[in-house]
Amino acid sequence: MHLTDPVTRAVIRIQGTMLATARAHLREAGFTELLPPVIGPVTDPGVRGSKQVDVDYYGHRYKLMSSAILYKQASLLAFDKIFCIAPCVRLEPLETSNTSRHLAEFHQIDVEIAGADREAAMGVGEGLVRAVVRGVLDAHSDDLKELGRDVSALAPLLDGAFGSMKHAEAVSALHVLGHAQSADAEIDWEGEALLSRQSEQPFFVTDYPKGSRGFYDRESRTEPGALRNFDILAPEGYGELCSGSEREHDYGRIVTRMRETGENPAKYEWYLRMARQGIPASAGFGIGLERFTRYVAGLDSVWQASAFPKVPGEVTP
């Protein structure tokens, strides 16, 4: 049984320390933890290729949350710095069942900071990743040894600053490696893995093109067409751990971006009413807990980082 397997037990112990360390690190930095909703009238539309899940909520069609992004922005009306650790549900395409990095149900460490720009959010993300890895190395040498994790591969991130490249530079690097990556789209999964294998520590990819992400990623005012966003990619071929951005908070620009991304503004009535009244400028990010655990523990596949994994297309409890 997966849950009682010694490997799973070691992974869950490590994951518990990751969560405790993340909470302690963020609270020490002045963040307030809150619990976002699990269902709502709308959710994050910016998920590549996956489908949302509808539920009947007293006669109204509601959604299971695919991320907490819209509610994070709402939360900044009460607190300047917030975080949450929330479940997310995305019906990923069947072809993702063999990527080793997709689950239909997962958890995300979500952070949002009022008044922050992208660079500030990147700094918080880098510090959080470093603190969590250090916490695991300090507390779980026996578990990591049992899992066969090469801990020397984690050492470079403890001291050195994360590298950074723009999306256009990542595309050029992939072309040099012989990978046909579109300059107008997300870095595809194979491309992320190729880039990831070229680095010894996590690194940022910034400035994704408009059209590749959701309406809430703010477009650069000085470089139209480029978004003020970022991903953190783990080394060793593990790929994306985290996505973040400055958020668009201007009502008119949000409506324009919704239409540009094919979203119907009428669906987002409560969110747009809030935006019209004014929501704070902000930046933030979300780290996929199971993907982060896979990287730290050196697992072959992300499903090994869940006590009750939901692999796309597989019907399980």
C-alpha positions in Angstrom: 0.0 0.0 0.0 1.3 3.4 -1.0 0.6 5.1 2.3 2.4 2.5 4.5 5.4 2.2 2.2 8.6 3.2 4.0 9.4 5.6 1.1 6.0 7.4 1.4 6.4 7.6 5.2 9.8 9.2 4.8 8.5 11.6 2.2 5.5 12.6 4.4 7.8 13.3 7.4 10.0 15.5 5.2 6.9 17.3 3.8 5.7 18.0 7.3 8.9 19.7 8.1 8.7 21.7 4.8 5.2 23.0 5.8 6.3 23.8 9.4 9.4 25.6 8.2 7.5 27.6 5.5 4.9 28.7 8.1 7.6 29.7 10.6 9.7 31.5 8.0 6.7 33.5 6.6 5.3 34.4 10.1 8.7 35.6 11.2 8.7 37.9 8.1 5.4 39.4 9.2 3.0 37.4 7.0 -0.5 36.5 8.2 -1.8 33.0 7.4 -5.5 32.6 6.3 -7.6 29.9 4.8 -9.0 30.6 1.3 -12.2 29.1 0.1 -12.4 25.7 -1.6 -15.4 26.6 -3.8 -16.5 29.9 -5.4 -18.3 31.4 -8.4 -15.0 31.7 -10.4 -11.5 30.5 -10.1 -8.1 30.9 -11.7 -8.5 30.6 -15.5 -4.8 30.7 -16.2 -4.1 27.0 -16.1 -2.6 25.5 -19.3 -4.6 22.8 -20.8 -6.5 21.7 -17.7 -10.2 21.8 -17.0 -12.0 23.3 -14.1 -14.4 21.3 -11.9 -18.0 22.5 -11.5 -20.2 21.9 -8.5 -23.8 22.6 -7.8 -23.9 25.1 -5.0 -27.6 25.6 -4.0 -28.6 25.8 -7.7 -25.6 27.9 -8.7 -22.7 26.6 -10.8 -19.6 27.1 -8.7 -16.0 26.0 -9.2 -13.5 24.0 -7.1 -10.5 26.3 -6.7 -7.7 25.7 -9.3 -5.6 28.3 -7.4 -6.2 31.0 -4.7 -5.1 33.9 -6.8 -8.3 36.0 -6.9 -8.9 35.5 -3.2 -5.3 36.4 -2.3 -5.9 39.8 -3.9 -9.1 40.2 -2.0 -7.3 39.3 1.3 -5.0 42.3 0.9 -8.0 44.5 1.7 -7.5 43.3 5.3 -3.8 42.4 5.5 -0.7 43.7 3.8 1.2 40.4 3.7 -0.6 37.1 3.6 0.0 33.4 2.8 -2.1 30.3 2.6 -1.5 26.6 2.1 -4.5 25.6 0.0 -5.7 22.6 -2.0 -6.1 23.1 -5.8 -8.0 20.9 -8.3 -7.2 20.9 -12.0 -8.3 18.2 -14.4 -5.1 18.0 -16.3 -5.0 16.5 -19.8 -4.5 12.7 -20.0 -1.2 13.2 -21.7 0.2 14.7 -18.5 -0.2 11.4 -16.6 3.3 10.4 -17.7 5.2 13.7 -17.2 6.1 12.8 -13.6 5.1 16.3 -12.5 1.3 16.6 -12.7 -1.5 15.8 -10.2 -5.2 16.5 -10.6 -5.2 17.5 -6.9 -2.3 19.2 -5.2 -1.5 21.9 -2.6 0.1 25.3 -3.1 2.0 27.5 -0.7 0.6 30.9 -1.8 2.0 34.3 -0.9 0.8 37.8 -1.7 2.3 41.2 -0.7 0.5 44.5 -1.0 2.6 47.3 -2.6 5.3 44.9 -3.7 6.9 44.7 -7.1 8.1 41.6 -8.9 11.6 41.8 -7.6 10.4 41.9 -4.0 8.2 38.8 -4.5 11.1 37.0 -6.2 13.3 37.8 -3.1 10.6 36.4 -0.8 10.3 33.3 -2.9 14.0 32.7 -3.0 14.3 33.1 0.7 11.4 30.7 1.3 12.8 28.0 -0.9 16.2 28.3 0.8 14.8 28.3 4.3 12.7 25.2 3.6 15.6 23.2 2.1 17.8 24.1 5.0 15.2 23.0 7.4 14.9 19.6 5.7 18.7 19.1 5.6 18.9 20.0 9.3 16.2 17.6 10.4 16.0 14.7 8.0 19.4 13.3 7.1 18.3 9.8 7.9 15.1 10.1 5.7 17.1 11.6 2.9 19.6 8.8 3.1 16.8 6.2 3.1 15.4 7.9 -0.1 18.8 7.9 -1.7 18.8 11.6 -2.1 22.2 13.1 -3.1 22.2 16.0 -0.6 25.3 17.5 -2.2 23.0 18.5 -5.1 21.0 20.7 -2.7 24.1 22.5 -1.2 24.6 25.2 -4.0 21.2 26.8 -3.3 22.0 27.4 0.4 24.6 30.1 -0.2 24.5 31.4 -3.8 21.9 33.8 -5.3 19.5 32.2 -7.7 20.3 32.9 -11.4 17.8 34.6 -13.7 17.0 34.7 -17.4 14.2 36.3 -19.4 11.8 34.2 -21.3 13.4 35.3 -24.6 16.8 34.2 -23.3 15.4 30.8 -22.3 13.9 30.3 -25.7 17.3 31.1 -27.3 19.0 28.7 -25.0 16.6 25.9 -25.9 17.1 26.6 -29.6 20.8 26.1 -29.1 20.0 22.8 -27.3 18.0 21.8 -30.4 14.6 22.2 -28.8 11.9 23.9 -30.9 10.4 26.2 -28.3 7.9 28.9 -29.4 8.8 32.4 -28.5 5.2 33.3 -27.9 4.2 30.5 -25.5 4.9 29.0 -22.1 8.2 27.1 -21.9 6.9 23.6 -22.5 7.5 20.7 -20.1 10.3 19.2 -22.1 11.9 22.6 -22.5 11.7 23.3 -18.7 13.4 19.9 -18.0 16.2 20.7 -20.5 16.9 24.1 -19.0 16.7 22.7 -15.6 19.4 20.1 -16.3 21.8 23.0 -17.3 21.8 24.5 -13.8 23.1 23.4 -10.4 20.6 25.5 -8.4 17.1 26.9 -8.8 16.8 29.9 -11.2 14.2 32.4 -12.3 12.7 32.7 -15.8 11.0 36.2 -16.1 9.0 38.2 -18.6 6.8 35.6 -20.2 4.9 36.9 -23.2 1.4 38.2 -22.9 -1.1 35.5 -23.9 0.8 32.8 -22.1 -0.6 33.5 -18.7 -3.8 34.7 -17.0 -5.3 38.2 -17.0 -4.0 38.9 -13.5 -0.3 38.9 -14.5 0.5 42.6 -15.0 1.8 43.7 -18.4 5.0 45.8 -18.4 4.3 49.5 -19.0 7.8 49.9 -20.6 7.9 46.7 -22.6 4.4 46.1 -24.0 3.8 42.4 -24.6 6.0 41.3 -21.8 4.5 40.3 -18.4 6.0 41.3 -15.0 6.0 37.7 -13.9 8.4 34.9 -13.1 8.8 31.2 -12.5 11.4 29.4 -10.3 12.8 26.3 -12.0 14.5 23.6 -9.9 17.8 22.1 -11.2 18.5 18.4 -12.0 15.6 18.3 -14.5 12.9 18.8 -11.9 11.5 22.0 -13.7 9.0 24.5 -12.4 8.4 24.8 -8.7 6.8 28.2 -8.5 5.0 30.9 -10.6 4.5 34.5 -9.6 4.0 38.0 -10.8 3.0 41.6 -10.2 -0.8 41.6 -10.3 -2.9 43.8 -12.5 -5.2 45.8 -10.2 -6.5 48.5 -12.4 -10.2 47.8 -13.2 -10.1 48.9 -16.9 -6.9 47.0 -17.6 -8.2 43.9 -15.9 -11.3 43.9 -18.1 -9.1 44.5 -21.2 -6.9 41.6 -20.2 -9.8 39.3 -19.6 -11.1 40.0 -23.1 -7.6 39.5 -24.6 -7.4 36.1 -22.9 -10.8 35.0 -24.0 -12.5 35.3 -20.6 -16.0 36.7 -20.2 -15.9 39.6 -17.7 -19.5 38.9 -16.8 -18.5 35.7 -15.0 -16.2 37.7 -12.7 -18.9 40.0 -11.3 -17.8 39.9 -7.6 -14.1 40.2 -8.5 -14.6 43.1 -10.9 -16.9 44.9 -8.4 -14.1 44.7 -5.9 -11.6 45.9 -8.5 -13.8 48.8 -9.4 -13.8 49.9 -5.7 -10.1 49.4 -5.5 -7.7 46.6 -4.7 -4.1 47.1 -3.7 -1.3 46.8 -6.1 0.6 43.6 -5.2 2.9 40.9 -6.2 3.0 37.3 -5.1 3.6 33.7 -6.1 2.5 30.1 -5.5 4.8 27.1 -4.9 3.5 23.6 -5.7 4.0 21.7 -2.5 4.2 18.2 -4.1 6.6 19.4 -6.8 8.8 21.1 -4.2 8.7 17.9 -2.1 9.7 15.8 -5.2 12.7 18.1 -5.7 13.9 18.2 -2.1 13.4 14.4 -1.6 14.8 13.5 -5.0 11.7 11.5 -6.1 11.1 10.1 -9.6 7.5 11.3 -9.8 5.3 13.9 -8.1 2.7 11.4 -7.1 5.2 9.9 -4.6 4.9 13.3 -2.7 1.2 12.8 -1.9 -0.3 10.6 0.7 -3.4 10.2 -1.5 -2.2 11.0 -5.1 -4.6 11.9 -7.9 -2.8 11.1 -11.1 -4.6 12.5 -14.1 -6.9 10.0 -15.6 -6.6 7.4 -12.8 -9.6 6.9 -10.6 -8.5 6.6 -7.0 -9.9 7.2 -3.5 
